[in-house]
Amino acid sequence: MLHLRGEASLTPDQVRVLGILTRTASTLSALGVIAIITTFVASRHFRNPMHRLIFINAFYNAFDVTCTMISTSGPQAGNPSALCQFQAFLNQMFPVADVAWTLAMAANVYLIVFRSYDTVALRKLEWKYAIVITVATFIPAFVFLFIRSDDKGLMYGSVTIWCAIAPNWVLMRIVVYYVPIWSMIFITIVLYCLVGLEIVKRRHALKSINSDSDAILLDETLRPENSAASPNHNSTGKTTAVEFDDAQSHSRQASTSHSESPMSTHHPQRLNTPRQSSALSFRQYILMPLFFFLALLSVWVAPTTNRVASFVNPSFSSYPLLLVVGTTGSLRGFWNGLVFVTIGMKSRKRRKDLEDVALHRL
């Protein structure tokens, strides 16, 4: 039998059900990861900075899927086993990295809205994100492999569903795992709240989403006073074209020249084609990261509840809660893939519809 905290235990049938659920969810996550990588590589319409961050994170999700696919085989192999220790290392590093990439997407949204970052400026941040996230998550996960004490044993061990920081180290588990995760979630919430408030505050400039468009228009009223140093600031003070899709890089040039022409005004305009568009895709740059964040919340509520309850009451056990933890914790890649493909396809369809309408008017 596999033991929870205290004297509670799971029957072989319960362990088998846990294994089936986690591996089934992990299979869905693997398909989600494959969908992200395949779609990014195959379609030029999935190449903007948000898509690129999700693509990079997909490789981190692949290691996360490896961890959850091992499932209960890690605990069954025993705490000192290489399989359990390897699974615990993956479990410590890659779920935290997934949250960190979601925070990076929120940071990009903030930089787009408040600092007028363009594609080039955002792309320069990608390698910095990758280095910081990888180093910050790898070092503690690696160091914990070598920590043990006479009274608590190895730091990594069975937590019933898989191997992670062992129950005897539950306080350390909360401090070095759940505290960083929820701190990043809190910062993400703050960033999205700031963006939301700014959109509401500047609604006269942004011309917020209506029935015939999913775009937010930017002009100089959105920019900070020191925006002259920002990566894509237009020195003319006119409405600045912002087009972040790499596949539509020619659109930026055309729309910038349009904004500098004598006919341009200080008022944002809704134009007909992507070539002329000064629109920032709401779905791709705000809605997509926001849905990633909401999926993230759904993943972390159950395991955090379980861990805090175990800390407060060492004899606490709830098999239904364990089923929820195992299932939701194994679906990170699935939710990422679902949001990436569905929101991206809707944005692509919307762009195509606008192109068709423009061609019809011609």
Secondary structure, 3 states (H helix, E strand, C coil): CEECCCCCEECHHHHHHHHHHHHHHHHHHHHHHHHHHHHHHHCCCCCCHHHHHHHHHHHHHHHHHHHHHHCCHHHHHCCCCHHHHHHHHHHHHHHHHHHHHHHHHHHHHHHHHHHCCCHHHHHHHHHHHHHHHHHHHHHHHHHHHHCEECCCEECEEECCCCEEECHHHHHHHHHHHHHHHHHHHHHHHHHHHHHHHHHHHCHHHHCCCECCECEEECCHHHCCCCHHHCCCCCCCCCCCCCCCCHHHHHHHHHHHHHHHCCCCCCCCCCCCCCCCCCEEEHHHHHHHHHHHHHHHHHHHHHHHHHHHHHHHCCCCCCHHHHHHHHHHHCCHHHHHHHHHHHHHHHHHHHHHHHHHHHHHHC
